[in-house]
Amino acid sequence: MARSDIVVIGAGVVGLSVAIAAQMRGFNVTVIDREGPAAGASAGNAGAFAFTDILPLASPGILKKAPKWLLDPLGPLSIPPAYALNIAPWMFRFWRACSASRVAHSTSAQTALMDLSKAELEPFLSATETLPMLRKEGNLQVYESDAEFRASLPGWEAREQHGIEFRHMDAAEMAGIQPGIAPRFIRGTFTPGWYSIADPKLYTLALAENFRARGGVIEISEVKGLRPVADGVDIVLAGDVVRSAGKVVLSAGAFSHRIARTLGENIPLETERGYNTTLPSDALDLRTQVTFGGHGFVVTRLTSGIRVGGAVELGGLSLPPNYARSKAMLKKAKAFLPGLKTEGGVQWMGFRPSMPDSLPAIGRAKASAKVIFAFGHGHLGLTQSAGTARLVADLLQDRPPAIDLKSFSPSRFA
């Protein structure tokens, strides 16, 4: 295979967005992925462009909820006992990121990336002929008590300071947006600026086709390591096959830290295992995405059906899936949306690559300026894909990036 200007490792939504952005800047690009396009989290996410979701998961609020949640093995946050020791160093960094000053810093950095990603999204969709897949149906977060609603207000005040539009409402107003919510939910907040994609897997596959149509090549192979050389980077594949490139972008999702380790860089990336069930399209007359924040899951309308999913299981890459989590969410969804038909669903589990401070790693590797990291977006890979693509394309051309990348430095935990 001929040498490529750029090799992007990872064919998820972030990797393919980066690859297309690099093509638009005139580069010859190859994508290498261990399974192929849309094989990981890009296939099974909730399909939201959550530009209003500027608050990091690492926060004082999550510390208050975590003990209660962790006592429920099927609750919104769980750590399998078999993985508890493995994740202890990451949890310590997560705890440190929950301080008020660090939350303020992360919120500011996240907002900058969200604003860039929103500004880049529709031009990117137009350029890739995927704009018809964009939906602007908003998001409704619901609360079971006045206490739960009041606890959410500091977060909404932070969003208001950053110019994010929302409306608090009572049960009657909520019913006007989404009928059929159980009466136990007495308050809600509607965010009209919450976009979604018709189907995240179909969108990612469409990006793959657009990339190929521009002359790009997608190779299915497992990357075992990276070796900086005088004129670029060698990519070592399974079977000791070696590919060479002028520059490499590492965007392999939850597996990225393993490849980064071959450069001598220890990135504290962990795996949030997400679960969902996708029901047939007629399972519910769903008019907006509904978030049950107190229970850690959302219900979303996609082209492929009604998706019930979310929660956080910090369980790494090797443990077998625990689909009892999917069943527990589906049971709750039926209680919260009594009209939901729960038959005929398809279960899924995928890996969300997450950093302790909820900010992705975007920037050059210490080992070589010709390797650029772009991973660790957690729940926000789809949301931040177009913005990340812009930033990486700037770095590939040695241009000043569109926003300050200091807060996203891959070595910030060194």
Secondary structure as UniProt FT lines:
FT   STRAND          4..9
FT   HELIX           13..24
FT   TURN            25..26
FT   STRAND          29..33
FT   TURN            37..38
FT   HELIX           41..44
FT   STRAND          48..49
FT   TURN            51..52
FT   HELIX           60..70
FT   TURN            73..74
FT   STRAND          77..78
FT   HELIX           81..83
FT   HELIX           84..96
FT   TURN            97..98
FT   HELIX           100..127
FT   TURN            128..129
FT   HELIX           131..133
FT   STRAND          134..135
FT   STRAND          139..143
FT   HELIX           146..161
FT   TURN            162..163
FT   STRAND          167..170
FT   HELIX           171..177
FT   TURN            179..180
FT   TURN            183..184
FT   STRAND          187..191
FT   TURN            192..193
FT   STRAND          195..197
FT   HELIX           200..213
FT   TURN            214..215
FT   STRAND          217..220
FT   STRAND          223..229
FT   TURN            230..231
FT   STRAND          232..237
FT   HELIX           238..240
FT   STRAND          242..250
FT   HELIX           253..255
FT   HELIX           256..261
FT   TURN            262..264
FT   STRAND          270..279
FT   HELIX           281..283
FT   STRAND          289..292
FT   HELIX           293..295
FT   STRAND          297..302
FT   TURN            303..304
FT   STRAND          305..314
FT   TURN            316..318
FT   HELIX           324..336
FT   TURN            338..339
FT   TURN            343..344
FT   STRAND          346..354
FT   TURN            356..357
FT   STRAND          361..364
FT   TURN            369..370
FT   STRAND          371..375
FT   HELIX           378..380
FT   TURN            381..384
FT   HELIX           385..396
FT   TURN            397..398
FT   HELIX           406..408
FT   TURN            410..413
//
